[in-house]
Amino acid sequence: NVVKNARTGPVPTTYEELNSRGLYLDNTGRMIEGLKLWRAAAAIAGQVPELVSTQTSLLAQGALDRALAENCTVALEMVSEVRNLPKGPVASFNAGMAAALCGDQTYAQKVIVRLQESYPRNTDVTQYYLPELDAAADLGVNEPAKALPILMEIRAHEQISLTPYLRGSAHLAVGQMPLAIGDFQIVLAHRG
């Protein structure tokens, strides 16, 4: 399913490949290229009614990547694009997290309520997504002291969550540098 391009090499042709390519571009700092890819892939998926959740997933991931890179203008634009589209738990979390990190506490709280109502028995949602969103919403409105107790309780699965990054950001914001360094070292030790 990969087409060769003489100039750039393999061109992703599946949504999984497009998602991986978008993550690669964002993670290597090629944010403009990544943004173009996220939007183009989402536009293609949006043309097929059965793939609207794929469209939402691609835009939500792009929004989260931009929020983490502190490009909140673009992140919030992308969140706005997915607000009224159907979302599963991962896309909901990604869009909500992007909004929370960029100070849109209202939307983050709406996502929390929607996730609680839609996925009350989903372990990832109840144990990780909800507390991380709640803490990120506090961080996004510059209330790190409120976020810290939440983040201190959810230490399991730190290697696969945003918890160490969020906790490090909160420790940094309240002036606890040694703790922030430890949290950020967890992030740096994780591949990917």
C-alpha positions, 0 to 999 in steps of 0.5 A: 500500500505504499507508493514510491515517490522519486523525490521523497521516497515512500508515500503513506497511503493508509490512514495508519501510515498517515498517522505514523507519518504525522507523528513522525513529522511533529516529533521531529519538529517539522510542524508545518509539514505535519500540520499539512499532513494532518489536515490533508489526511483528515479532509480525505477521510471526511469525504467518506461518511464511514471515516468521520471518526478517522477524520476526528482522530487525525485532527485531534492528534494534530491538535494535541501535538501543537498544544504540547509544542505550545502552538495554541492558536493552531491547536485550538483551531483544530480542536474547533474543527472536531468539536461537533464530529463524533469521537471515540475515547482517544480522539475525545481525550486528545482534543480535550487535552489540547484544549486544556493545555491551551487554557480552554477549561470549559471545553476540557470539562465538557469532554470530561463529562462526555467521557464519564457518561459515554465510557463509565466502565472503560479503565483507560478513561476512568483511571487515566484520561479523566484525571489527566484532563482534569489536571491539564485543565488546571494547568491550562488556567495557571492553577498548578497547585490544584493539578499536583494532587491529582497528578500525584495519585495517578502514577501507574502506567507513566510510560504510556501517559502524559502524567509525568509531563503534566506533573513536571509542568506543575512542579516547574510552575510552583517552583519545585525544580528538583521534582520537575527535573525528575518528572521530565527525566521520566518523559525523556527516558521514554522512547516515542 
